[in-house]
Amino acid sequence: MNISIRSATAGDEAAWRGLWQDYLTFYEVTLPDEVTAATWARCLDPAHRMQCRLAFDGAELRGFAIHHAHCSTWVVAEDVYLEDLFVTADSRGQGVGRALIEDLVALGKAQGWHRLYWHTHRDNAVARRLYDTFCEEDGHIRYRVTL
């Protein structure tokens, strides 16, 4: 695979929505269309913190990484949360996920971010094999209160 990575553009919407639906199916989640539309609009808005990087093999979209920077009480520079990472089923194990994370690491170094972090389900063994090559999990457990 010859992977190229770039920021999402308006013309990528149909392809991204296809992968987004596959991502939601993977996690067994259904979201209202308005949430998907808002996510896409945020990703395209250069003034918004949320951004989306897309991985292509030629013209074929193979994966995405949605991330956003935020301030921290622990450091001066911004932290970046990788909220959503997804690679098509037929592209897994071929370096697409690694390329997306490495792209964010390079982008972060260039923009002066302090750290990049993400979560995954404890049972997501395939993804964890990749993630463990970047760093060890830090022992934190996420708590989420729906408001």
Chimera marker file (.cmm) of the C-alpha trace (Angstrom):
<marker_set name="trace">
<marker id="1" x="0.000" y="0.000" z="0.000" r="1" g="1" b="0" radius="0.5"/>
<marker id="2" x="1.138" y="3.516" z="-0.803" r="1" g="1" b="0" radius="0.5"/>
<marker id="3" x="-0.487" y="5.567" z="1.965" r="1" g="1" b="0" radius="0.5"/>
<marker id="4" x="-0.878" y="9.338" z="1.768" r="1" g="1" b="0" radius="0.5"/>
<marker id="5" x="-2.447" y="11.357" z="4.578" r="1" g="1" b="0" radius="0.5"/>
<marker id="6" x="-4.071" y="14.762" z="4.472" r="1" g="1" b="0" radius="0.5"/>
<marker id="7" x="-6.746" y="16.832" z="6.157" r="1" g="1" b="0" radius="0.5"/>
<marker id="8" x="-10.352" y="16.237" z="5.171" r="1" g="1" b="0" radius="0.5"/>
<marker id="9" x="-11.943" y="18.466" z="2.524" r="1" g="1" b="0" radius="0.5"/>
<marker id="10" x="-15.594" y="19.002" z="1.574" r="1" g="1" b="0" radius="0.5"/>
<marker id="11" x="-15.214" y="16.625" z="-1.391" r="1" g="1" b="0" radius="0.5"/>
<marker id="12" x="-14.365" y="13.745" z="0.973" r="1" g="1" b="0" radius="0.5"/>
<marker id="13" x="-17.732" y="13.721" z="2.689" r="1" g="1" b="0" radius="0.5"/>
<marker id="14" x="-19.340" y="10.735" z="0.926" r="1" g="1" b="0" radius="0.5"/>
<marker id="15" x="-16.294" y="8.504" z="1.360" r="1" g="1" b="0" radius="0.5"/>
<marker id="16" x="-15.839" y="9.597" z="4.975" r="1" g="1" b="0" radius="0.5"/>
<marker id="17" x="-19.517" y="8.958" z="5.762" r="1" g="1" b="0" radius="0.5"/>
<marker id="18" x="-19.127" y="5.404" z="4.456" r="1" g="1" b="0" radius="0.5"/>
<marker id="19" x="-16.180" y="4.756" z="6.765" r="1" g="1" b="0" radius="0.5"/>
<marker id="20" x="-17.908" y="6.579" z="9.624" r="1" g="1" b="0" radius="0.5"/>
<marker id="21" x="-20.884" y="4.221" z="9.293" r="1" g="1" b="0" radius="0.5"/>
<marker id="22" x="-18.526" y="1.217" z="9.315" r="1" g="1" b="0" radius="0.5"/>
<marker id="23" x="-16.882" y="2.649" z="12.458" r="1" g="1" b="0" radius="0.5"/>
<marker id="24" x="-20.232" y="3.028" z="14.208" r="1" g="1" b="0" radius="0.5"/>
<marker id="25" x="-21.198" y="-0.500" z="13.167" r="1" g="1" b="0" radius="0.5"/>
<marker id="26" x="-17.908" y="-1.831" z="14.577" r="1" g="1" b="0" radius="0.5"/>
<marker id="27" x="-18.739" y="-0.264" z="17.951" r="1" g="1" b="0" radius="0.5"/>
<marker id="28" x="-22.425" y="-1.234" z="17.665" r="1" g="1" b="0" radius="0.5"/>
<marker id="29" x="-23.534" y="2.401" z="17.945" r="1" g="1" b="0" radius="0.5"/>
<marker id="30" x="-26.281" y="4.295" z="16.177" r="1" g="1" b="0" radius="0.5"/>
<marker id="31" x="-26.069" y="8.084" z="16.078" r="1" g="1" b="0" radius="0.5"/>
<marker id="32" x="-28.643" y="10.568" z="14.827" r="1" g="1" b="0" radius="0.5"/>
<marker id="33" x="-27.825" y="12.053" z="11.422" r="1" g="1" b="0" radius="0.5"/>
<marker id="34" x="-27.496" y="15.479" z="13.047" r="1" g="1" b="0" radius="0.5"/>
<marker id="35" x="-24.548" y="14.235" z="15.147" r="1" g="1" b="0" radius="0.5"/>
<marker id="36" x="-22.772" y="12.894" z="12.077" r="1" g="1" b="0" radius="0.5"/>
<marker id="37" x="-23.445" y="16.144" z="10.219" r="1" g="1" b="0" radius="0.5"/>
<marker id="38" x="-22.140" y="18.197" z="13.156" r="1" g="1" b="0" radius="0.5"/>
<marker id="39" x="-19.011" y="16.043" z="13.414" r="1" g="1" b="0" radius="0.5"/>
<marker id="40" x="-18.287" y="16.478" z="9.713" r="1" g="1" b="0" radius="0.5"/>
<marker id="41" x="-18.916" y="20.242" z="9.877" r="1" g="1" b="0" radius="0.5"/>
<marker id="42" x="-16.547" y="20.577" z="12.833" r="1" g="1" b="0" radius="0.5"/>
<marker id="43" x="-13.865" y="18.615" z="11.009" r="1" g="1" b="0" radius="0.5"/>
<marker id="44" x="-14.066" y="20.990" z="8.050" r="1" g="1" b="0" radius="0.5"/>
<marker id="45" x="-14.088" y="24.194" z="10.093" r="1" g="1" b="0" radius="0.5"/>
<marker id="46" x="-10.464" y="25.430" z="10.336" r="1" g="1" b="0" radius="0.5"/>
<marker id="47" x="-11.403" y="27.503" z="13.395" r="1" g="1" b="0" radius="0.5"/>
<marker id="48" x="-12.742" y="24.486" z="15.289" r="1" g="1" b="0" radius="0.5"/>
<marker id="49" x="-10.516" y="22.353" z="17.513" r="1" g="1" b="0" radius="0.5"/>
<marker id="50" x="-11.805" y="19.110" z="15.974" r="1" g="1" b="0" radius="0.5"/>
<marker id="51" x="-9.890" y="18.066" z="12.875" r="1" g="1" b="0" radius="0.5"/>
<marker id="52" x="-9.864" y="14.979" z="10.684" r="1" g="1" b="0" radius="0.5"/>
<marker id="53" x="-6.924" y="13.383" z="8.905" r="1" g="1" b="0" radius="0.5"/>
<marker id="54" x="-7.661" y="10.921" z="6.102" r="1" g="1" b="0" radius="0.5"/>
<marker id="55" x="-5.480" y="8.065" z="4.857" r="1" g="1" b="0" radius="0.5"/>
<marker id="56" x="-5.633" y="7.169" z="1.180" r="1" g="1" b="0" radius="0.5"/>
<marker id="57" x="-4.187" y="4.392" z="-0.945" r="1" g="1" b="0" radius="0.5"/>
<marker id="58" x="-4.274" y="6.170" z="-4.281" r="1" g="1" b="0" radius="0.5"/>
<marker id="59" x="-7.810" y="7.554" z="-4.531" r="1" g="1" b="0" radius="0.5"/>
<marker id="60" x="-9.255" y="4.990" z="-2.104" r="1" g="1" b="0" radius="0.5"/>
<marker id="61" x="-10.029" y="6.213" z="1.434" r="1" g="1" b="0" radius="0.5"/>
<marker id="62" x="-8.625" y="3.645" z="3.874" r="1" g="1" b="0" radius="0.5"/>
<marker id="63" x="-8.963" y="5.301" z="7.264" r="1" g="1" b="0" radius="0.5"/>
<marker id="64" x="-9.426" y="8.409" z="9.370" r="1" g="1" b="0" radius="0.5"/>
<marker id="65" x="-8.187" y="9.976" z="12.584" r="1" g="1" b="0" radius="0.5"/>
<marker id="66" x="-10.371" y="12.584" z="14.290" r="1" g="1" b="0" radius="0.5"/>
<marker id="67" x="-8.546" y="14.565" z="16.939" r="1" g="1" b="0" radius="0.5"/>
<marker id="68" x="-8.704" y="17.805" z="18.872" r="1" g="1" b="0" radius="0.5"/>
<marker id="69" x="-6.271" y="19.873" z="20.882" r="1" g="1" b="0" radius="0.5"/>
<marker id="70" x="-7.076" y="21.176" z="24.344" r="1" g="1" b="0" radius="0.5"/>
<marker id="71" x="-5.299" y="22.968" z="27.143" r="1" g="1" b="0" radius="0.5"/>
<marker id="72" x="-4.071" y="21.091" z="30.187" r="1" g="1" b="0" radius="0.5"/>
<marker id="73" x="-3.607" y="21.890" z="33.853" r="1" g="1" b="0" radius="0.5"/>
<marker id="74" x="-0.428" y="19.787" z="33.827" r="1" g="1" b="0" radius="0.5"/>
<marker id="75" x="1.607" y="21.427" z="31.053" r="1" g="1" b="0" radius="0.5"/>
<marker id="76" x="1.757" y="24.712" z="29.143" r="1" g="1" b="0" radius="0.5"/>
<marker id="77" x="1.526" y="23.201" z="25.652" r="1" g="1" b="0" radius="0.5"/>
<marker id="78" x="-1.697" y="21.646" z="24.356" r="1" g="1" b="0" radius="0.5"/>
<marker id="79" x="-2.562" y="17.983" z="24.670" r="1" g="1" b="0" radius="0.5"/>
<marker id="80" x="-4.247" y="16.288" z="21.726" r="1" g="1" b="0" radius="0.5"/>
<marker id="81" x="-6.962" y="13.697" z="22.090" r="1" g="1" b="0" radius="0.5"/>
<marker id="82" x="-7.287" y="11.166" z="19.287" r="1" g="1" b="0" radius="0.5"/>
<marker id="83" x="-11.017" y="10.630" z="19.631" r="1" g="1" b="0" radius="0.5"/>
<marker id="84" x="-11.707" y="8.355" z="16.678" r="1" g="1" b="0" radius="0.5"/>
<marker id="85" x="-9.333" y="6.175" z="14.677" r="1" g="1" b="0" radius="0.5"/>
<marker id="86" x="-10.700" y="3.798" z="12.060" r="1" g="1" b="0" radius="0.5"/>
<marker id="87" x="-9.228" y="1.732" z="9.263" r="1" g="1" b="0" radius="0.5"/>
<marker id="88" x="-11.233" y="-0.288" z="6.735" r="1" g="1" b="0" radius="0.5"/>
<marker id="89" x="-11.372" y="-3.997" z="7.499" r="1" g="1" b="0" radius="0.5"/>
<marker id="90" x="-9.455" y="-4.919" z="4.343" r="1" g="1" b="0" radius="0.5"/>
<marker id="91" x="-6.678" y="-2.435" z="5.224" r="1" g="1" b="0" radius="0.5"/>
<marker id="92" x="-6.019" y="-3.581" z="8.790" r="1" g="1" b="0" radius="0.5"/>
<marker id="93" x="-2.551" y="-4.940" z="9.408" r="1" g="1" b="0" radius="0.5"/>
<marker id="94" x="-1.176" y="-3.072" z="6.390" r="1" g="1" b="0" radius="0.5"/>
<marker id="95" x="0.192" y="-0.013" z="8.196" r="1" g="1" b="0" radius="0.5"/>
<marker id="96" x="-2.716" y="2.399" z="7.753" r="1" g="1" b="0" radius="0.5"/>
<marker id="97" x="-3.457" y="2.824" z="11.462" r="1" g="1" b="0" radius="0.5"/>
<marker id="98" x="0.248" y="3.208" z="12.206" r="1" g="1" b="0" radius="0.5"/>
<marker id="99" x="0.570" y="5.804" z="9.442" r="1" g="1" b="0" radius="0.5"/>
<marker id="100" x="-2.345" y="7.815" z="10.856" r="1" g="1" b="0" radius="0.5"/>
<marker id="101" x="-0.869" y="7.833" z="14.365" r="1" g="1" b="0" radius="0.5"/>
<marker id="102" x="2.611" y="8.650" z="13.058" r="1" g="1" b="0" radius="0.5"/>
<marker id="103" x="1.071" y="11.496" z="11.052" r="1" g="1" b="0" radius="0.5"/>
<marker id="104" x="-0.456" y="12.947" z="14.223" r="1" g="1" b="0" radius="0.5"/>
<marker id="105" x="2.852" y="12.550" z="16.081" r="1" g="1" b="0" radius="0.5"/>
<marker id="106" x="4.662" y="14.466" z="13.318" r="1" g="1" b="0" radius="0.5"/>
<marker id="107" x="1.905" y="17.095" z="13.197" r="1" g="1" b="0" radius="0.5"/>
<marker id="108" x="2.070" y="17.416" z="16.971" r="1" g="1" b="0" radius="0.5"/>
<marker id="109" x="5.815" y="17.914" z="16.990" r="1" g="1" b="0" radius="0.5"/>
<marker id="110" x="5.508" y="20.573" z="14.292" r="1" g="1" b="0" radius="0.5"/>
<marker id="111" x="2.708" y="22.373" z="16.165" r="1" g="1" b="0" radius="0.5"/>
<marker id="112" x="4.273" y="22.084" z="19.617" r="1" g="1" b="0" radius="0.5"/>
<marker id="113" x="1.728" y="19.763" z="21.216" r="1" g="1" b="0" radius="0.5"/>
<marker id="114" x="2.780" y="18.213" z="24.528" r="1" g="1" b="0" radius="0.5"/>
<marker id="115" x="1.268" y="14.762" z="24.089" r="1" g="1" b="0" radius="0.5"/>
<marker id="116" x="-1.135" y="12.702" z="22.029" r="1" g="1" b="0" radius="0.5"/>
<marker id="117" x="-3.438" y="10.291" z="23.826" r="1" g="1" b="0" radius="0.5"/>
<marker id="118" x="-6.409" y="8.037" z="23.107" r="1" g="1" b="0" radius="0.5"/>
<marker id="119" x="-8.676" y="5.353" z="24.574" r="1" g="1" b="0" radius="0.5"/>
<marker id="120" x="-9.745" y="1.972" z="23.320" r="1" g="1" b="0" radius="0.5"/>
<marker id="121" x="-11.867" y="-0.826" z="24.641" r="1" g="1" b="0" radius="0.5"/>
<marker id="122" x="-9.902" y="-3.269" z="26.793" r="1" g="1" b="0" radius="0.5"/>
<marker id="123" x="-11.086" y="-6.129" z="24.529" r="1" g="1" b="0" radius="0.5"/>
<marker id="124" x="-9.875" y="-4.482" z="21.309" r="1" g="1" b="0" radius="0.5"/>
<marker id="125" x="-6.834" y="-6.769" z="21.065" r="1" g="1" b="0" radius="0.5"/>
<marker id="126" x="-6.061" y="-6.028" z="17.411" r="1" g="1" b="0" radius="0.5"/>
<marker id="127" x="-5.874" y="-2.270" z="17.971" r="1" g="1" b="0" radius="0.5"/>
<marker id="128" x="-4.015" y="-2.688" z="21.256" r="1" g="1" b="0" radius="0.5"/>
<marker id="129" x="-1.241" y="-4.616" z="19.499" r="1" g="1" b="0" radius="0.5"/>
<marker id="130" x="-0.646" y="-1.519" z="17.376" r="1" g="1" b="0" radius="0.5"/>
<marker id="131" x="-1.063" y="0.951" z="20.233" r="1" g="1" b="0" radius="0.5"/>
<marker id="132" x="1.372" y="-0.956" z="22.446" r="1" g="1" b="0" radius="0.5"/>
<marker id="133" x="4.111" y="-0.321" z="19.871" r="1" g="1" b="0" radius="0.5"/>
<marker id="134" x="3.791" y="3.428" z="20.541" r="1" g="1" b="0" radius="0.5"/>
<marker id="135" x="3.648" y="3.354" z="24.354" r="1" g="1" b="0" radius="0.5"/>
<marker id="136" x="2.390" y="1.329" z="27.277" r="1" g="1" b="0" radius="0.5"/>
<marker id="137" x="-1.128" y="1.947" z="28.485" r="1" g="1" b="0" radius="0.5"/>
<marker id="138" x="-0.959" y="4.247" z="31.481" r="1" g="1" b="0" radius="0.5"/>
<marker id="139" x="-3.318" y="2.463" z="33.846" r="1" g="1" b="0" radius="0.5"/>
<marker id="140" x="-6.044" y="5.094" z="33.761" r="1" g="1" b="0" radius="0.5"/>
<marker id="141" x="-9.660" y="4.018" z="33.670" r="1" g="1" b="0" radius="0.5"/>
<marker id="142" x="-12.231" y="6.251" z="32.019" r="1" g="1" b="0" radius="0.5"/>
<marker id="143" x="-15.423" y="7.269" z="33.813" r="1" g="1" b="0" radius="0.5"/>
<marker id="144" x="-18.226" y="8.874" z="31.838" r="1" g="1" b="0" radius="0.5"/>
<marker id="145" x="-21.328" y="10.565" z="33.210" r="1" g="1" b="0" radius="0.5"/>
<marker id="146" x="-24.015" y="11.243" z="30.618" r="1" g="1" b="0" radius="0.5"/>
<marker id="147" x="-25.703" y="14.593" z="31.249" r="1" g="1" b="0" radius="0.5"/>
<link id1="1" id2="2" r="1" g="1" b="0" radius="0.2"/>
<link id1="2" id2="3" r="1" g="1" b="0" radius="0.2"/>
<link id1="3" id2="4" r="1" g="1" b="0" radius="0.2"/>
<link id1="4" id2="5" r="1" g="1" b="0" radius="0.2"/>
<link id1="5" id2="6" r="1" g="1" b="0" radius="0.2"/>
<link id1="6" id2="7" r="1" g="1" b="0" radius="0.2"/>
<link id1="7" id2="8" r="1" g="1" b="0" radius="0.2"/>
<link id1="8" id2="9" r="1" g="1" b="0" radius="0.2"/>
<link id1="9" id2="10" r="1" g="1" b="0" radius="0.2"/>
<link id1="10" id2="11" r="1" g="1" b="0" radius="0.2"/>
<link id1="11" id2="12" r="1" g="1" b="0" radius="0.2"/>
<link id1="12" id2="13" r="1" g="1" b="0" radius="0.2"/>
<link id1="13" id2="14" r="1" g="1" b="0" radius="0.2"/>
<link id1="14" id2="15" r="1" g="1" b="0" radius="0.2"/>
<link id1="15" id2="16" r="1" g="1" b="0" radius="0.2"/>
<link id1="16" id2="17" r="1" g="1" b="0" radius="0.2"/>
<link id1="17" id2="18" r="1" g="1" b="0" radius="0.2"/>
<link id1="18" id2="19" r="1" g="1" b="0" radius="0.2"/>
<link id1="19" id2="20" r="1" g="1" b="0" radius="0.2"/>
<link id1="20" id2="21" r="1" g="1" b="0" radius="0.2"/>
<link id1="21" id2="22" r="1" g="1" b="0" radius="0.2"/>
<link id1="22" id2="23" r="1" g="1" b="0" radius="0.2"/>
<link id1="23" id2="24" r="1" g="1" b="0" radius="0.2"/>
<link id1="24" id2="25" r="1" g="1" b="0" radius="0.2"/>
<link id1="25" id2="26" r="1" g="1" b="0" radius="0.2"/>
<link id1="26" id2="27" r="1" g="1" b="0" radius="0.2"/>
<link id1="27" id2="28" r="1" g="1" b="0" radius="0.2"/>
<link id1="28" id2="29" r="1" g="1" b="0" radius="0.2"/>
<link id1="29" id2="30" r="1" g="1" b="0" radius="0.2"/>
<link id1="30" id2="31" r="1" g="1" b="0" radius="0.2"/>
<link id1="31" id2="32" r="1" g="1" b="0" radius="0.2"/>
<link id1="32" id2="33" r="1" g="1" b="0" radius="0.2"/>
<link id1="33" id2="34" r="1" g="1" b="0" radius="0.2"/>
<link id1="34" id2="35" r="1" g="1" b="0" radius="0.2"/>
<link id1="35" id2="36" r="1" g="1" b="0" radius="0.2"/>
<link id1="36" id2="37" r="1" g="1" b="0" radius="0.2"/>
<link id1="37" id2="38" r="1" g="1" b="0" radius="0.2"/>
<link id1="38" id2="39" r="1" g="1" b="0" radius="0.2"/>
<link id1="39" id2="40" r="1" g="1" b="0" radius="0.2"/>
<link id1="40" id2="41" r="1" g="1" b="0" radius="0.2"/>
<link id1="41" id2="42" r="1" g="1" b="0" radius="0.2"/>
<link id1="42" id2="43" r="1" g="1" b="0" radius="0.2"/>
<link id1="43" id2="44" r="1" g="1" b="0" radius="0.2"/>
<link id1="44" id2="45" r="1" g="1" b="0" radius="0.2"/>
<link id1="45" id2="46" r="1" g="1" b="0" radius="0.2"/>
<link id1="46" id2="47" r="1" g="1" b="0" radius="0.2"/>
<link id1="47" id2="48" r="1" g="1" b="0" radius="0.2"/>
<link id1="48" id2="49" r="1" g="1" b="0" radius="0.2"/>
<link id1="49" id2="50" r="1" g="1" b="0" radius="0.2"/>
<link id1="50" id2="51" r="1" g="1" b="0" radius="0.2"/>
<link id1="51" id2="52" r="1" g="1" b="0" radius="0.2"/>
<link id1="52" id2="53" r="1" g="1" b="0" radius="0.2"/>
<link id1="53" id2="54" r="1" g="1" b="0" radius="0.2"/>
<link id1="54" id2="55" r="1" g="1" b="0" radius="0.2"/>
<link id1="55" id2="56" r="1" g="1" b="0" radius="0.2"/>
<link id1="56" id2="57" r="1" g="1" b="0" radius="0.2"/>
<link id1="57" id2="58" r="1" g="1" b="0" radius="0.2"/>
<link id1="58" id2="59" r="1" g="1" b="0" radius="0.2"/>
<link id1="59" id2="60" r="1" g="1" b="0" radius="0.2"/>
<link id1="60" id2="61" r="1" g="1" b="0" radius="0.2"/>
<link id1="61" id2="62" r="1" g="1" b="0" radius="0.2"/>
<link id1="62" id2="63" r="1" g="1" b="0" radius="0.2"/>
<link id1="63" id2="64" r="1" g="1" b="0" radius="0.2"/>
<link id1="64" id2="65" r="1" g="1" b="0" radius="0.2"/>
<link id1="65" id2="66" r="1" g="1" b="0" radius="0.2"/>
<link id1="66" id2="67" r="1" g="1" b="0" radius="0.2"/>
<link id1="67" id2="68" r="1" g="1" b="0" radius="0.2"/>
<link id1="68" id2="69" r="1" g="1" b="0" radius="0.2"/>
<link id1="69" id2="70" r="1" g="1" b="0" radius="0.2"/>
<link id1="70" id2="71" r="1" g="1" b="0" radius="0.2"/>
<link id1="71" id2="72" r="1" g="1" b="0" radius="0.2"/>
<link id1="72" id2="73" r="1" g="1" b="0" radius="0.2"/>
<link id1="73" id2="74" r="1" g="1" b="0" radius="0.2"/>
<link id1="74" id2="75" r="1" g="1" b="0" radius="0.2"/>
<link id1="75" id2="76" r="1" g="1" b="0" radius="0.2"/>
<link id1="76" id2="77" r="1" g="1" b="0" radius="0.2"/>
<link id1="77" id2="78" r="1" g="1" b="0" radius="0.2"/>
<link id1="78" id2="79" r="1" g="1" b="0" radius="0.2"/>
<link id1="79" id2="80" r="1" g="1" b="0" radius="0.2"/>
<link id1="80" id2="81" r="1" g="1" b="0" radius="0.2"/>
<link id1="81" id2="82" r="1" g="1" b="0" radius="0.2"/>
<link id1="82" id2="83" r="1" g="1" b="0" radius="0.2"/>
<link id1="83" id2="84" r="1" g="1" b="0" radius="0.2"/>
<link id1="84" id2="85" r="1" g="1" b="0" radius="0.2"/>
<link id1="85" id2="86" r="1" g="1" b="0" radius="0.2"/>
<link id1="86" id2="87" r="1" g="1" b="0" radius="0.2"/>
<link id1="87" id2="88" r="1" g="1" b="0" radius="0.2"/>
<link id1="88" id2="89" r="1" g="1" b="0" radius="0.2"/>
<link id1="89" id2="90" r="1" g="1" b="0" radius="0.2"/>
<link id1="90" id2="91" r="1" g="1" b="0" radius="0.2"/>
<link id1="91" id2="92" r="1" g="1" b="0" radius="0.2"/>
<link id1="92" id2="93" r="1" g="1" b="0" radius="0.2"/>
<link id1="93" id2="94" r="1" g="1" b="0" radius="0.2"/>
<link id1="94" id2="95" r="1" g="1" b="0" radius="0.2"/>
<link id1="95" id2="96" r="1" g="1" b="0" radius="0.2"/>
<link id1="96" id2="97" r="1" g="1" b="0" radius="0.2"/>
<link id1="97" id2="98" r="1" g="1" b="0" radius="0.2"/>
<link id1="98" id2="99" r="1" g="1" b="0" radius="0.2"/>
<link id1="99" id2="100" r="1" g="1" b="0" radius="0.2"/>
<link id1="100" id2="101" r="1" g="1" b="0" radius="0.2"/>
<link id1="101" id2="102" r="1" g="1" b="0" radius="0.2"/>
<link id1="102" id2="103" r="1" g="1" b="0" radius="0.2"/>
<link id1="103" id2="104" r="1" g="1" b="0" radius="0.2"/>
<link id1="104" id2="105" r="1" g="1" b="0" radius="0.2"/>
<link id1="105" id2="106" r="1" g="1" b="0" radius="0.2"/>
<link id1="106" id2="107" r="1" g="1" b="0" radius="0.2"/>
<link id1="107" id2="108" r="1" g="1" b="0" radius="0.2"/>
<link id1="108" id2="109" r="1" g="1" b="0" radius="0.2"/>
<link id1="109" id2="110" r="1" g="1" b="0" radius="0.2"/>
<link id1="110" id2="111" r="1" g="1" b="0" radius="0.2"/>
<link id1="111" id2="112" r="1" g="1" b="0" radius="0.2"/>
<link id1="112" id2="113" r="1" g="1" b="0" radius="0.2"/>
<link id1="113" id2="114" r="1" g="1" b="0" radius="0.2"/>
<link id1="114" id2="115" r="1" g="1" b="0" radius="0.2"/>
<link id1="115" id2="116" r="1" g="1" b="0" radius="0.2"/>
<link id1="116" id2="117" r="1" g="1" b="0" radius="0.2"/>
<link id1="117" id2="118" r="1" g="1" b="0" radius="0.2"/>
<link id1="118" id2="119" r="1" g="1" b="0" radius="0.2"/>
<link id1="119" id2="120" r="1" g="1" b="0" radius="0.2"/>
<link id1="120" id2="121" r="1" g="1" b="0" radius="0.2"/>
<link id1="121" id2="122" r="1" g="1" b="0" radius="0.2"/>
<link id1="122" id2="123" r="1" g="1" b="0" radius="0.2"/>
<link id1="123" id2="124" r="1" g="1" b="0" radius="0.2"/>
<link id1="124" id2="125" r="1" g="1" b="0" radius="0.2"/>
<link id1="125" id2="126" r="1" g="1" b="0" radius="0.2"/>
<link id1="126" id2="127" r="1" g="1" b="0" radius="0.2"/>
<link id1="127" id2="128" r="1" g="1" b="0" radius="0.2"/>
<link id1="128" id2="129" r="1" g="1" b="0" radius="0.2"/>
<link id1="129" id2="130" r="1" g="1" b="0" radius="0.2"/>
<link id1="130" id2="131" r="1" g="1" b="0" radius="0.2"/>
<link id1="131" id2="132" r="1" g="1" b="0" radius="0.2"/>
<link id1="132" id2="133" r="1" g="1" b="0" radius="0.2"/>
<link id1="133" id2="134" r="1" g="1" b="0" radius="0.2"/>
<link id1="134" id2="135" r="1" g="1" b="0" radius="0.2"/>
<link id1="135" id2="136" r="1" g="1" b="0" radius="0.2"/>
<link id1="136" id2="137" r="1" g="1" b="0" radius="0.2"/>
<link id1="137" id2="138" r="1" g="1" b="0" radius="0.2"/>
<link id1="138" id2="139" r="1" g="1" b="0" radius="0.2"/>
<link id1="139" id2="140" r="1" g="1" b="0" radius="0.2"/>
<link id1="140" id2="141" r="1" g="1" b="0" radius="0.2"/>
<link id1="141" id2="142" r="1" g="1" b="0" radius="0.2"/>
<link id1="142" id2="143" r="1" g="1" b="0" radius="0.2"/>
<link id1="143" id2="144" r="1" g="1" b="0" radius="0.2"/>
<link id1="144" id2="145" r="1" g="1" b="0" radius="0.2"/>
<link id1="145" id2="146" r="1" g="1" b="0" radius="0.2"/>
<link id1="146" id2="147" r="1" g="1" b="0" radius="0.2"/>
</marker_set>
